[in-house]
Amino acid sequence: MLSDEQVEQIRGDIEYSNLSIQMVKDDLLDHFCCVVEDGLEQGYPFDRAYRQAWKRISPNGLDEIQEETMYLLNASKIIVMKQVMYSIGLIASICISIGWMMTLLHLPGGGNLFTYGFLGFTMIFLPMFALDRYKASVGKAMSVRWKIILGFVSALITGLSVFFKLMHWPGAAMLLAIGVILFSVGFLPFLFFGMYKKEVE
């Protein structure tokens, strides 16, 4: 059996971590105590049993356990959100392609279908997709997050410039220039730097 001091040492290390969910902390304390007690029963001293427990339970750190727990708790919501997001992207893309075809064939309604599809893709799907990618990048290098942010902003501005052009509104050329500059000097350097790092690592 663990002494009160040993339990408090384990509790203190868990509290000192970056974990924010109390339920996860409590479950980890119980799990650590069980694993350490198994080590003590095998004849190991506390320090060695405790080190082995850390390697066994959290080889990549406690943050990973909390992230996995959050994902499991919200798995159904995440799946529904992804279904909605990709359904919107699919419908918008279909509207864009069919609207473009109808416009080329001079069929009525083609322009409206293309415009609404384009708006849905640019104003609804792209922000949802960017937010999903950004959440997935939390904990990764800052360059990965900047790549997502700059890619989304440049795509949004470029998409708005196309919409302004279709509606014959002023400012389309300026928006296009801003979007292309952000894409060229913002997104592309992060993209190719990331590709280079993967090759040399």
Buried (B, 14 or more C-beta within 10 A) or exposed (E): EBEEEBBEBBBEBBEEBEBEEEEBBEEBBEBBBEBBBBBBEEEBEBEBBBEBBBEEBBEEEBBEBBEEBBEEEEEEEBEEBEEEBBEBBEBBBEBBEBBBEBBEEEEEEBBEBBBBBBBBBBBBBBEBBBBBBBEEBEEEEEBBBBBBBBBBBBBBBBBBBBBBBBEEEEEBEEBBEBBBEBBEEBBBBBBEEBEEEEEEE
